[in-house]
Amino acid sequence: MLFKRFLPTFAVIGTLAAFLACDTGTNPEEDSYPLVCPEDKGTAEVFSVIEPSGGKIYHPGDQCTVLVRAEERTQIVLQLYTHAGLNITKVSQEGFVAPEESVYVFSIPDTIYDYSWNDSKGAFDTIATATISDSCLVAAYDYGDPRIIDFSDCFFAIRP
């Protein structure tokens, strides 16, 4: 299971490289900012993330509506990528069945928790990271094959 958790991360490497080469030109006082779109749009052919679209600004606690279009019923998992994919958290239940057009609503978290193995303790350490970021994406991946993935078209922001 740990192997499956990290597979979608590899698909974001191109996204991260594209983001680091861009200037977002963000302004915290505005409701939106110029679009920055990753070059890597994912590998999914049977479904795609339509919303959230890039340039939107959310705040922790806001409701984020995800729209996924699929050519056929499929089981997908939704994840929130912040900091251009450096931090990832699951926002949907395991493998929810997405009919041809699905809407999924989740609350923007204020913190993402990750775990790192600590050899000296012989246990996992919990790492908390704030979700505040100008380079956020929603990823949808196939429950049965996490290499099949699609992302929001452009980055959106989570601001305090």
Number of C-alpha atoms within 10 A of each C-alpha: 5 6 7 13 12 12 16 24 16 11 21 24 15 15 23 18 14 16 19 12 8 11 9 17 9 15 10 12 7 8 12 16 20 16 17 20 21 24 15 17 20 23 16 18 11 16 25 24 25 17 20 20 18 21 22 18 19 21 17 16 11 14 13 16 13 20 17 23 18 17 13 12 15 17 17 25 21 27 19 22 25 25 20 23 22 13 18 24 19 16 18 16 11 12 15 15 14 20 16 14 15 14 13 15 12 14 14 17 18 17 14 17 13 14 11 10 11 11 9 6 8 8 11 12 13 12 11 13 13 16 26 19 18 23 26 27 31 28 27 28 26 21 19 13 13 20 18 20 27 27 30 27 24 23 31 27 25 22 14 12
